[in-house]
Amino acid sequence: MYTDLDLDFEHGTIEEDIVKNQSQLAAAEEAVRRCRKRQYQLRRDLNTARSVLSSLPKEVMSQIFLFMCSLADSPFGLWMFKPDQFLIGSVCKEWREIAWSTPRLWNIVYIWFREKSWKTQIELLEEWIERSGNLPLDIYIHSMPKSGTPWEPPTETFTRVTEVCARWRSFDGSAAPGLAVALKRTNATRFPMLETLTLSESIHAPPVNNPPDTTYLWNFLPAPALRNVSIKTPLLGANLTINWESLTCLKAAFILQQPDDPAQRKYIPFDVLSSCKQLTELELDLMGSGVSSTQQIHHCHFPHLKVLKINGLAVIVDCVLGWLKTPSLNELEICLESVDTTIQWEESLIDLTERSSCKISSLSIKLPKNELDSDADIVEMLRTLSRNHPIDSLEICSSIDCGLTLSNAMVFLLTMKRQYDDEKRKEHLPLLKNFYYNGDVSLSSWEYARMVNSRLTYEARKRKAHRMGRKHGMNVSVLGESTKDENGNNQVGDEVDECGDKDEIDQDEGDDGEQLDNSSVSNPLTFKIHYRNRNWFQAQHPNSLQSFYSELERFSTRGNRFVFKYLNYYDDDENYFYYRRYETGDED
């Protein structure tokens, strides 16, 4: 039987044992901590001893890191993957120190603010800008809601960015209300280095937390270096002020007539284009449902414009084409959202080229649904353009059920027959090197193969004429087709038949082995047809189809590529994948 004294003694002994055990445990934990620290140090030493890079000076390693990060130049890649700087820093302490102390790794700032983590991202943004030193900044800032509910980043998320607006070289982001307020609060009124501006609509939430008079005020007049502007989506109620006269590249949505209510204005008025005299590239998204009978005419002369892309209803596109004058234009893309068969937009396009006296080398046409009966109008337009324009790249795309099919008429247009004289040959796109078609087909596979062979033969004859002209000092015609003596008689070409000899087609070098230096003569051909109507395939005889693809494979040599494959759409235009059937020469 235990007395109270015995129990007190036993209790005290246990407490002493607990204290002693805790001391031993603490000592053991400290020993483990020291061992782990030593282990980390040994591993770093081992990595240093093994790594060839560790023997390089930090300046050299910094240049290597800069080269690796420079490869990620696509904004889409910036959103999808962890930044290269962080991948470098996660390798080892030495790499992290080098990366953190190299400002050129941090002058591209890209953050997608998220509703659940924006406070942490503000700290990240602060460190990011601090590491960039005083270098010019390329900024990509967008936002993403946590769920389907509308959300916009608060003003404080943009404060640090607006404080360094004098270092902006480019800005790509949504026109968020918080950004506009932050610009005003920080008195960000100077953008001396800003060259490129890309704004998209703030689509996640209305400006519920900001005064309406400060929500969409964008004044970029104090940006003397601004040359490139892209407005990707409508900016509802935007008050955008830009020095339009200094721009060289402009991509935006325009409207012919603005609404009377300023709050409903979300597109750039078309009349500002009359001030854009320095443009070299212009992309027009023409908004609206038609052209008013009282529409004011806006004549626009772009003396330096080289690239023009127009998207809109055919009636609006037709109207705008009549207003433009582009003497330096060489790349033209027209995307029609709908076509009224009474609108002769093809004639307006031809009138534009004649009025401008330009030379189109690249032409792209994209057509809508359920409007066209055949490709006859397109073929006639191309035949007319071919007479005066050195078109070397042609793209034609049509939506499902467009009505347009690639018929033998288009194939005959592209066929280069031997008996054509120079004037006749000009109607058949003699300089065409790249052709892409996406849509339905109704052509004869035999005629298509014959066309491909004729163009290869034509290219071979040009090469031969070029070689003989260089050898004998003869005059080579503009088309490179024939050489002529002093009396103007052809000396080359008649001995080559229409279908050509494969040995001659493949002959890319002169008799003395000298490579041709004329790029218009030596560039290979790339013809791609992506057809979508399976019934064309089903209507072909299997043996004929096999011979057809064998011919295309035979032609696809020495850099030439001839692709003819089925493009399978399922539910709609947005959901599709390539169904690879008898694919030839395409590795996409």
C-alpha positions in Angstrom: 0.0 0.0 0.0 1.4 3.4 -1.2 1.5 6.3 1.2 1.2 9.9 0.0 4.9 10.3 0.5 5.6 7.4 -1.9 3.3 8.8 -4.5 4.9 12.2 -4.4 8.3 10.7 -4.8 7.3 8.6 -7.8 5.6 11.6 -9.4 8.7 13.7 -9.0 10.9 11.0 -10.5 8.7 10.7 -13.6 8.8 14.5 -14.1 12.6 14.4 -14.0 12.6 11.6 -16.5 10.4 13.6 -18.8 12.6 16.7 -18.6 15.7 14.6 -19.2 14.1 12.9 -22.2 13.0 16.3 -23.6 16.6 17.5 -23.4 17.8 14.4 -25.1 15.2 14.8 -27.8 16.0 18.4 -28.4 19.7 17.5 -28.6 18.9 14.8 -31.1 16.7 17.1 -33.2 19.5 19.7 -33.2 21.9 17.0 -34.3 19.5 16.0 -37.1 19.2 19.6 -38.2 23.0 20.0 -38.3 23.3 16.8 -40.3 20.6 17.9 -42.8 22.3 21.2 -43.2 25.6 19.5 -43.7 23.9 17.1 -46.2 22.5 20.1 -48.2 25.9 21.7 -48.2 27.6 18.5 -49.4 25.0 18.1 -52.2 25.6 21.7 -53.3 29.3 21.0 -53.3 28.7 17.8 -55.3 26.5 19.6 -57.8 29.2 22.3 -58.2 31.9 19.7 -58.7 29.8 17.8 -61.3 28.4 20.8 -63.2 30.4 22.1 -66.2 28.4 25.4 -65.9 29.7 26.0 -62.4 33.2 26.4 -63.8 31.9 29.3 -66.0 32.0 32.9 -64.9 28.7 34.3 -63.6 28.5 36.7 -66.5 28.7 33.8 -69.0 26.0 31.8 -67.1 23.8 34.9 -67.1 24.1 35.2 -70.9 23.1 31.5 -71.2 20.0 32.1 -69.1 19.1 35.2 -71.1 19.3 33.2 -74.3 17.1 30.4 -72.9 14.5 32.9 -71.7 14.5 34.8 -75.0 13.1 31.7 -76.8 9.8 32.1 -74.9 8.7 35.0 -77.1 5.0 34.0 -77.5 2.6 35.7 -75.1 0.5 32.4 -75.1 3.5 30.6 -73.8 3.9 33.1 -71.0 0.4 32.2 -69.7 0.7 28.4 -70.1 4.0 27.6 -68.4 5.9 28.6 -65.3 8.3 31.5 -66.1 11.8 30.4 -67.1 13.3 32.6 -64.4 11.6 30.5 -61.7 12.6 27.3 -63.4 16.2 28.4 -63.4 16.0 29.5 -59.7 14.6 26.1 -58.7 17.7 24.3 -59.8 20.1 25.3 -57.1 21.1 28.3 -54.9 23.9 29.4 -57.2 21.6 29.5 -60.3 18.9 31.3 -58.2 21.4 34.0 -57.1 22.5 34.6 -60.7 18.9 34.7 -62.0 17.7 37.0 -59.2 20.6 39.4 -59.9 20.2 39.6 -63.7 17.8 42.5 -64.5 17.3 41.5 -68.2 15.6 38.3 -67.0 12.9 40.3 -65.4 12.1 43.2 -67.7 9.2 41.1 -69.3 6.5 41.2 -66.7 3.6 38.8 -67.2 1.0 38.1 -64.6 -2.5 36.7 -64.8 -4.2 38.0 -61.7 -6.5 35.4 -60.1 -9.3 36.1 -57.6 -8.0 33.6 -55.1 -4.4 34.7 -55.0 -4.2 38.3 -56.1 -2.7 39.5 -52.8 0.2 37.2 -53.1 0.6 38.1 -56.7 1.0 41.8 -55.7 4.0 40.8 -53.7 5.4 38.8 -56.6 4.8 41.8 -58.9 6.7 44.1 -56.6 9.7 41.8 -56.4 9.6 41.2 -60.2 9.8 44.9 -61.0 12.5 45.5 -58.4 14.7 42.8 -59.9 14.3 44.4 -63.4 16.5 47.4 -62.3 15.9 50.4 -64.5 15.4 48.5 -67.7 12.4 49.2 -70.1 9.5 47.0 -69.3 7.3 44.8 -71.5 4.1 44.2 -69.4 1.4 41.6 -69.9 -1.3 41.8 -67.3 -4.7 40.1 -67.4 -7.2 38.7 -64.9 -9.1 35.5 -64.4 -12.1 35.0 -62.1 -12.1 32.2 -59.5 -15.4 30.8 -60.9 -18.0 32.0 -63.4 -18.8 35.0 -61.3 -17.6 38.4 -62.6 -14.4 39.7 -61.0 -12.0 42.5 -61.7 -8.6 43.0 -59.9 -8.9 45.9 -57.4 -7.0 49.1 -57.9 -4.1 48.2 -55.7 -3.1 45.4 -58.0 -2.0 47.9 -60.6 -0.5 50.6 -58.4 3.1 49.3 -58.6 2.8 49.0 -62.4 1.5 52.5 -62.9 4.3 53.9 -60.7 6.8 52.7 -63.3 4.8 53.8 -66.4 7.8 55.9 -67.5 9.6 52.6 -68.2 6.8 50.9 -70.2 8.1 49.8 -73.6 5.0 47.8 -74.3 1.7 47.1 -72.5 -0.7 44.3 -73.2 -3.7 44.0 -70.9 -7.4 44.4 -70.3 -8.7 47.9 -69.9 -9.6 47.2 -66.3 -11.3 49.9 -64.3 -8.7 49.5 -61.6 -5.9 50.2 -64.0 -7.5 53.4 -65.2 -8.0 54.5 -61.6 -4.4 53.6 -60.6 -3.1 55.6 -63.6 -5.0 58.6 -62.3 -4.1 58.2 -58.7 -0.3 57.8 -59.4 -0.5 60.8 -61.8 0.9 58.5 -64.6 0.8 61.0 -67.4 4.1 60.3 -69.2 5.0 57.3 -71.3 8.3 58.3 -73.0 9.3 54.8 -73.9 6.0 53.2 -74.8 6.1 51.8 -78.3 3.3 49.1 -78.3 -0.1 49.3 -76.7 -2.6 46.4 -76.7 -5.9 46.8 -74.9 -8.7 44.3 -74.6 -12.1 44.8 -73.0 -12.6 44.4 -69.3 -15.1 41.6 -69.6 -15.3 40.0 -66.2 -17.2 42.6 -64.2 -18.7 46.1 -64.6 -16.9 48.9 -62.8 -18.9 48.6 -59.6 -16.2 49.8 -57.2 -15.0 52.8 -59.2 -16.5 56.2 -60.0 -18.0 56.2 -63.5 -16.1 59.4 -64.5 -12.7 57.7 -64.0 -13.4 54.2 -65.2 -12.4 54.4 -68.9 -10.1 57.4 -69.3 -7.1 56.5 -71.4 -4.8 59.3 -72.5 -1.8 58.2 -74.4 -1.0 61.4 -76.1 2.1 61.8 -73.9 3.6 58.7 -75.6 5.9 60.1 -78.3 7.3 56.7 -79.2 4.0 54.9 -79.6 3.9 53.2 -83.0 1.9 50.0 -82.6 -1.7 49.9 -81.3 -4.0 46.9 -81.1 -7.5 47.1 -79.6 -8.6 43.5 -79.5 -12.2 43.8 -78.3 -14.8 46.6 -77.9 -14.1 49.1 -75.2 -17.5 50.1 -73.9 -17.5 53.8 -73.0 -13.8 54.1 -73.6 -12.3 57.5 -74.0 -9.1 56.6 -75.9 -6.8 59.4 -76.9 -3.8 58.6 -79.1 -1.6 60.5 -81.5 -2.9 58.7 -84.6 -0.6 60.4 -86.9 2.5 58.7 -85.6 1.2 55.1 -85.7 2.8 52.6 -88.1 0.7 49.5 -87.1 -3.0 49.7 -86.2 -5.3 46.7 -85.4 -8.8 47.6 -84.1 -12.5 47.5 -84.5 -13.9 50.5 -86.4 -17.4 51.8 -87.0 -18.6 54.0 -89.8 -21.0 56.0 -87.7 -20.7 56.4 -83.9 -23.9 56.2 -81.7 -25.1 59.5 -80.4 -24.9 58.3 -76.7 -21.2 58.5 -75.7 -21.8 55.7 -73.1 -22.7 53.3 -76.0 -19.6 54.0 -78.0 -17.2 51.1 -78.0 -15.5 51.2 -81.4 -13.1 53.6 -82.9 -14.7 56.0 -85.4 -13.5 55.4 -89.0 -12.7 59.0 -89.7 -9.6 58.9 -87.4 -7.9 56.8 -90.2 -7.6 59.9 -92.3 -4.9 61.0 -89.9 -2.9 57.8 -90.0 -0.6 58.7 -92.8 2.4 56.7 -91.5 0.7 53.3 -91.3 2.6 50.3 -92.8 0.2 47.7 -91.4 -3.6 48.1 -90.9 -6.1 45.5 -89.7 -9.8 46.7 -89.9 -12.6 44.9 -88.1 -15.6 46.8 -89.6 -18.5 46.8 -87.3 -22.2 47.5 -88.0 -25.1 46.0 -89.9 -24.8 48.0 -93.1 -24.1 51.3 -94.7 -26.5 54.2 -94.3 -27.7 56.1 -97.4 -26.5 59.2 -95.7 -23.1 57.8 -94.9 -20.3 60.4 -95.0 -17.4 59.4 -97.3 -14.0 59.1 -95.6 -11.3 59.0 -98.3 -8.1 57.6 -96.8 -4.7 57.8 -98.5 -2.0 55.5 -96.9 1.2 56.1 -98.9 3.3 53.7 -96.9 0.8 50.9 -96.2 2.1 47.4 -97.1 -0.2 45.1 -95.2 -4.0 45.5 -95.2 -6.5 43.1 -93.5 -10.3 43.8 -93.7 -13.0 41.9 -91.9 -16.7 42.7 -92.0 -20.0 42.4 -93.9 -19.5 42.4 -97.7 -21.6 45.6 -98.1 -19.4 47.5 -95.6 -16.1 46.0 -97.0 -17.3 47.0 -100.5 -17.9 50.5 -99.3 -14.6 50.9 -97.5 -12.6 49.5 -100.4 -13.9 52.4 -102.5 -12.5 54.9 -100.0 -8.9 53.7 -99.8 -5.8 54.5 -101.8 -2.7 52.3 -101.0 0.1 52.7 -103.5 2.6 50.6 -101.5 0.3 47.7 -100.7 1.6 44.2 -101.3 -0.3 42.0 -98.8 -4.1 41.9 -98.8 -6.4 39.8 -96.7 -10.2 40.0 -96.9 -12.5 38.1 -94.5 -16.2 38.4 -95.2 -18.8 37.7 -92.5 -21.7 37.6 -95.0 -22.1 38.1 -98.7 -24.9 39.8 -100.6 -24.7 38.5 -104.2 -25.8 42.0 -105.4 -22.6 43.4 -103.9 -19.7 43.2 -106.3 -16.9 43.4 -103.7 -14.5 41.7 -106.2 -14.8 44.7 -108.6 -14.2 47.1 -105.7 -11.0 45.2 -104.9 -9.8 45.4 -108.5 -10.7 49.1 -108.5 -8.6 49.6 -105.4 -5.6 48.1 -106.9 -6.0 50.1 -110.2 -6.6 53.3 -108.3 -3.6 52.8 -106.1 -1.3 51.4 -108.8 0.0 48.9 -106.2 1.5 45.5 -106.7 -0.1 42.7 -104.7 2.2 39.7 -104.0 0.1 38.0 -101.2 -3.7 37.6 -101.3 -6.0 35.9 -98.8 -9.7 35.5 -99.1 -12.0 34.1 -96.4 -15.7 33.5 -97.3 -18.8 33.0 -95.1 -21.6 30.4 -95.2 -24.4 29.8 -97.7 -23.7 32.6 -100.1 -21.9 31.5 -103.3 -22.9 29.3 -106.1 -19.5 28.7 -107.6 -15.9 29.9 -107.8 -16.5 31.7 -111.1 -16.4 35.2 -109.7 -13.3 34.4 -107.7 -11.6 32.9 -110.7 -12.4 35.9 -112.9 -11.1 38.3 -110.2 -7.8 36.3 -109.9 -7.4 36.3 -113.6 -7.8 40.1 -113.8 -5.4 40.6 -110.8 -2.9 38.2 -112.3 -2.3 40.4 -115.3 -0.8 43.2 -113.3 0.2 41.8 -109.9 3.1 39.5 -109.0 1.0 37.2 -106.8 3.3 34.5 -105.3 1.0 33.6 -102.3 -2.7 32.8 -102.5 -5.0 31.6 -99.8 -8.8 30.9 -100.1 -10.8 29.6 -97.2 -14.5 29.1 -96.9 -16.9 28.2 -94.1 -19.0 25.0 -94.0 -21.8 25.1 -96.6 -20.4 28.2 -98.1 -21.5 27.1 -101.6 -18.0 27.7 -102.9 -16.2 24.7 -104.3 -12.7 24.4 -105.8 -13.6 23.3 -109.3 -11.8 22.7 -112.5 -12.2 26.4 -113.4 -9.7 27.2 -110.6 -7.5 24.3 -111.7 -7.4 25.6 -115.3 -6.6 29.1 -114.0 -3.5 27.6 -112.3 -2.4 25.4 -115.3 0.6 26.6 -117.2 0.3 25.4 -120.8 3.3 25.4 -123.1 1.4 27.1 -126.0 0.6 30.2 -123.9 2.4 33.4 -125.0 3.7 35.8 -122.4 0.4 37.9 -122.3 -1.7 34.8 -122.0 0.6 33.4 -119.3 0.2 36.5 -117.2 -3.5 35.5 -116.6 -2.5 32.2 -114.9 -0.6 33.4 -111.8 2.9 32.6 -113.2 4.7 33.7 -110.1 2.6 31.7 -107.7 4.7 29.7 -105.2 2.3 29.1 -102.3 -1.3 28.1 -102.6 -3.6 27.1 -99.8 -7.3 26.2 -100.1 -9.7 25.2 -97.3 -13.2 24.2 -98.2 -15.2 21.9 -100.5 -13.8 20.6 -103.8 -15.5 19.4 -107.0 -12.4 19.2 -109.2 -11.0 16.3 -111.2 -8.1 14.7 -109.5 -6.5 14.0 -112.9 -6.8 17.7 -113.9 -5.3 18.8 -110.6 -2.3 16.4 -111.0 -1.9 17.7 -114.6 -1.9 21.3 -113.2 0.8 20.5 -110.7 2.9 18.8 -113.3 2.5 21.8 -115.7 3.7 24.2 -113.0 6.7 22.0 -112.2 7.5 21.9 -115.9 7.1 25.7 -116.1 9.5 26.1 -113.2 12.0 23.8 -114.9 11.8 25.7 -118.1 12.4 29.0 -116.2 15.5 27.4 -114.6 16.8 26.3 -117.9 16.2 29.6 -119.5 17.9 31.3 -116.6 20.9 29.1 -116.9 21.3 29.6 -120.7 20.7 33.3 -120.4 23.6 33.5 -117.9 25.8 31.3 -120.0 25.3 33.1 -123.4 24.4 36.6 -122.3 20.9 36.3 -123.7 18.0 38.4 -122.4 15.7 36.6 -120.0 12.1 37.6 -120.2 10.3 39.1 -117.2 8.6 35.8 -116.6 11.8 33.9 -116.9 10.2 31.7 -119.5 12.4 32.1 -122.6 15.6 33.5 -123.7 15.8 35.5 -126.9 18.5 36.2 -129.4 19.1 39.6 -131.0 16.2 39.2 -133.4 13.8 38.3 -130.5 13.5 34.6 -131.4 13.0 32.1 -128.6 16.0 29.9 -128.0 14.7 27.8 -125.1 11.5 26.2 -124.2 10.1 24.7 -127.4 11.9 21.5 -126.8 10.1 20.9 -123.5 6.7 19.2 -123.9 3.7 20.2 -121.8 3.8 17.4 -119.3 7.6 17.7 -119.0 10.3 15.2 -118.3 10.8 14.3 -114.6 14.6 14.4 -115.0 14.3 18.0 -116.4 11.8 18.9 -113.6 14.2 17.7 -111.0 17.2 19.4 -112.5 17.9 22.3 -110.2 21.6 23.0 -111.1 23.3 24.2 -114.2 25.5 22.0 -116.4 28.5 23.3 -114.5 26.9 22.5 -111.1 26.4 26.2 -110.3 23.4 27.0 -108.0 20.9 29.5 -109.2 20.9 32.8 -107.4 17.5 34.1 -108.7 15.0 33.6 -105.8 12.0 33.9 -108.0 13.3 31.0 -110.1 14.6 28.7 -107.4 11.9 28.9 -104.7 10.0 25.6 -104.3 6.3 25.2 -104.7 3.9 24.6 -101.8 0.3 23.7 -102.7 -2.0 22.6 -99.9 -5.7 21.5 -100.3 -7.7 20.8 -97.2 -11.1 19.6 -98.4 -14.1 19.0 -96.2 -16.7 17.2 -98.4 -16.3 13.5 -97.9 -18.6 12.7 -100.8 -15.9 13.9 -103.2 -13.6 11.2 -101.8 -16.3 8.6 -101.9 -17.1 9.4 -105.5 -13.5 8.7 -106.7 -12.5 5.3 -108.1 -10.0 3.7 -105.7 -7.4 3.0 -108.4 -7.6 6.5 -109.7 -7.3 8.0 -106.3 -4.3 5.8 -105.5 -2.6 6.9 -108.7 -3.4 10.5 -107.9 -1.7 10.4 -104.5 1.2 8.5 -105.9 1.7 11.3 -108.4 1.6 14.0 -105.7 4.1 12.0 -103.8 6.3 11.8 -106.8 6.1 15.6 -107.3 7.0 16.3 -103.7 10.7 16.4 -104.1 13.5 19.0 -103.8 11.5 21.1 -101.4 8.2 21.0 -103.3 5.2 20.1 -101.2 1.8 19.0 -102.5 -0.7 18.2 -99.9 -4.3 17.1 -100.6 -6.1 15.8 -97.5 -9.5 15.5 -95.8 -10.4 18.0 -93.1 -13.1 16.5 -90.9 -15.5 18.8 -89.0 -17.9 17.4 -86.4 -20.4 19.6 -84.7 -19.4 23.1 -85.8 -16.6 25.2 -87.2 -14.9 25.5 -83.8 -14.7 21.8 -83.1 -12.6 19.9 -85.6 -9.5 17.9 -86.0 -7.5 16.8 -89.0 -8.5 13.4 -90.3 -5.3 12.1 -91.9 -6.1 10.3 -95.1 -3.7 9.8 -97.9 -1.6 12.6 -96.5 1.4 13.5 -98.7 4.4 15.6 -97.9 2.9 17.3 -94.8 4.3 16.9 -91.4 2.0 19.3 -89.6 
